[in-house]
Amino acid sequence: MRESSNPIMRGVIRDNKKDANGYATFGTGMAGAGQASMMQGQQQHAAQYTQPGYSPSTTSRSLTIDDVVTKTAMTLGTVIVFAVAAYFFISSRGTVDDQLAVASPIMAVGAIVGLVLVLVASFGRKQDNPAIVLAYAAFEGLFVGAISFVFANVMVSDVSAGTLIGQAVLGTLGVFVGMLVVYKVGAIRVTPRFTRMLMAGLFGVLALVIGNLVVGLFNDGHGFGIRDGGPIAIIFSLVCIALAAFSFLIDFDSADQLIRAGAPSKAAWGVALGLTVTLVWLYVEILRLLSILNSD
């Protein structure tokens, strides 16, 4: 694991005995906050079209599964394009310090603006706005590209970047497909109790991340040990991965509710946003876990 003279990024690449309190924790906090707010927004989104007084409009086409697939593909495609562009832009810099100096602002801007857009979409009831959804995808792509570069090229030195990122992508797709099968066969039913428990878990994780960051500021970078690369950090990452995986069930259920209610086709953008937020969080957590397991 390499050191950096960049004070912002140094926390990301500390050894296993020190807290990765830089953008590693920052990124997780943003993703966790985005997932929690998005889940609340999805409930409002579905309720908008499934409440007793709602009747489908005769002037607009009803939502179909093809709409969901198409809009989700467009949103994820935007994330991927901007992530790849950010990754190769950072890698084109000269030294490691130069690369980290470029990655820092890209990661910060992508995470902060992405979170703001999710909050606007969730609490402003603008999940159906394609401009907001695609703008979120673009900025989140910048964040994903930057954090992927840091994890794969700086935190880990014994495994190639392509291998580590490829494993994270395959792991993310595997979890997504697995949870889709679980939902389709009805192995886990999305009930109000299940939703409340999942929300409690999300806010609990978010509180831990924020608390870890605050404590680290006053304790020379040492927080609660959830990001120091040790056994506790591994367990915490596994908990985050589990919460992100179960969040897919909420996404799938929201899509089903909207389709059954005859919601307009534009509602597919809201479903696409929810799925993208979950996929990004899951990918980042899997990539983080892999970097911990493969670090020196």
N, C-alpha and C positions, 0 to 999 in steps of 0.2 A: 504494500500500500504506500503510495507516494504522498509526500508532504507538499504543501503549497504556501507561498508567501502571501497569497490573497487572503485577507482577514475575514472576508465574508464566506468564502468557500472552504476555509481551513477546517471548519467543523465537520464538513461532509467526509473528509478523508483522514480523520484521526484514527489511531489504532483502536483495537477492540476494547481497550481499557478506558477509553475516553468517549464522552457523549458526542454523537454526531448532531450537534445542535444548530447547524447552519441550515441550509435549504433542505437537508434531508428531513428534519422535523418540520420545517416550514411547509414543505410540499405536502406532507401527510396531513398537516393541520388544514391546509386549504382543501385537499381532496375530501377529508372527513366532513368539513363544514359544508362543502358543496353537496355531498351525498345526503346529509341530514336535511338541508334546506330543500333539496330536490325531491326528497321523499314526501315532505309536507306539501310541496307544490303539486306533486302527482296526485295526491289525495284530493286536493282542491280541483285539479284539472278534471279528474274523473267525476267528481261530484257535480261539476258544472253541467255535465251532459247526462248524468244518471239520476238526478233528483226527480221526484215524482212529477213536478210541473213541466219537465222538459219534453218537447216533442220535436222529432227530426224535421229540419227545414226541407221543404219541397224544391227549393231553388238551388240547393247544393248537393253534390254527390256524397254519399255516405262513406265513411271510413272502411277500408278493407285491409286485409293482411298485406296485400301487395303495396299499399301506400306506406305501411309501417316499414316494410323491408326496403323500399326505395329511398325513403327519407333517412332511414338509419344508415344506409350505404353512403348516401351523399354526405351525411354528417361525419361519419367515420373516415370517409375518403378525404375530407378537408383536414381532419386531425392528422392523418398520415402524411399528406402532402407537406403541411407546415412543419411537422415533426422531422421529416427527412431533410427538408430545407434547412431547418435550424441546426440539426446534427452536423451536416456537412459544412455549413457555414462556420460553426465553432471549430470543427476539425481542421479547417483550412488555415487557422491561425498558426503561428510559429511554434512557440514553446508552450509547455503545460500551463505556466502562469498566464500567458496571453490567452490561452483557450478558456481558462477559468474566469479571467477578467471579462471575457465576452459572454460566457455562459451565465454569469451571475445576474446581469440585468435582464437577459432574455428570459431566464427562469422566473425572476421576480415579476416582471411585467405580465408574462403569460399566466402565472398562477393568480395574481391579484385581479387582473382584468377578467379572467375566466370566472373567478369566484363572484365578482360583482355582477357579471352578466347572468350567472345562475340565480343569484339573489333577486335580480330584477325580473327574470322570467318566472321564478317561483312565487314571489310575494306580490309581483305586479300583474300576475295572471297573463303573462305574455309568452307562455310556453308554445303557443301556436304561431309565433312570429318567426318566419324563416330567417330574417336578417339577424335577429338576436341569436338564434340557434347556430347559424353558420359562423357568426362572429365569435361566439363562444368556442366553437370547434377550431377556429383559426388560432386564437390565443392559447387554447389548451394544447394545440399541436406544438406551439413554441415551447411551452413548459415541458411537454413530454420529450421533445427532441433534446432540450438542454439537460434535463435530469437523466435521460438515458445516456448521454455522452459522459456525464460526471460519474455515474455508477459503473458504466462498462469500461471506461478508459482510465479513470483516476483511482476509484476505490478498489478495483480489481486489476491485478497485473498478471496473474498466472493463467487466466482464461481470456480468449479473444473476445473482443467487443461483440462481434457478430454472433458468436456462440451464446453469450450471456443474454443478449437481446432476443435472439431467436428462441431460447428456452422460455423467456418471459412471455413472448407472444404466444407460443404454443401452449404454455400453462394457462394463459388468459382465455384462449379459445377453448381449451379443454374444460375449464370450469364453466364457461358460458354454455357450451353444448350439454354438459352434464346437468346443469341446473334447469335447462330447457326440458330435458328428458324427465327430470324429477317433477317439474310442473305439469307436463303433459300427462304423465301416468297418475298424477294426484297423490304422489307419495307424501308431499307436504302441502297442506292446504293453507291458503292465505286467508287468515281470519283476523278480526279486529285485535284479538289477543296477540297473535303472531306479529302483527304490525306494531303494536305498542311495545312488545319486547325488543323488536329489532330497532325501533327508534331509541329506546332506552340504551341499548348497546352502542348505537352510533354516537349519541350524546356523551355517553361514558367515555368512549375512546377519544372524542374531541376534547373533553375536559382533561383527560390524562395528558394529551399532547400539549395543550396550552399550559397546563401546570408544569410539565416537564421543561418547557421552554422558559417559563418564568423562574423556576427554581434554578435552572442552569445559568441564567443571567447573574445570579447572586452566589453561585457556587462553582465558579471557574469551569463552567461548561458541564458540570456533573448534575444531572437531573435525577429522575427516578430509576434510571437504568433501562428505560424502554427503548433507547436508541444508542446504546453503547457497544453494540455488537456482541454482547454476551447472551447467555441462555434466556434471560428475561426479555431481551430485545427480540430474540427468535420467537418466543411465545407470543409476544405482543403482535408481531407481524402476522403470525398464524391466525390470531384472533381477528385482526383487520381483514385478512383474506377471507375468513369465514363470514364475517359481516357483509363484505362486498358480494360474496357469492349468494348469500340469502337475499340480498337486496334485488337480485335479478328476479326473484319470485314476485316482488312488488311490481317491478317493471312489466313483467308478463301479464300479471293480473290486471294492471291498469289498461294495457292494450286490449285485453279481452273485454273488459267492462265497456270501453269506448266503442268497440266494434258492435257489441250486442245492443248498445243504446242507440246505435245509428248516428253517432257523432259525425260531424262534417269531416271531409278528407283532410282538412288542414290540421286536425288534431294529431295527425301522424308526426308532426314536428315535435310536439310535446313528448311523445313516446320516444322518439329518436334522441331527444335531449337527455331523458332519463337513462336510457340504455348507454349513451356515450359517457355520461358522468360516472356510471358504475364501472364501465369497462376501463376507463382511464384510471380510476382509483385502484381497481384490481390489478391492472398491469404494473402500476408504480409499486404497489406493495409486494407483488411477486418479484419484480426486479430488485427491490430492496433486500428481500429475503435471500435471493440468490447471491447478491453482492456480499452479504454478511457471511454466508456459508462458504464463499470462495475467496474471502479476504485473507490477507496474511496474518 
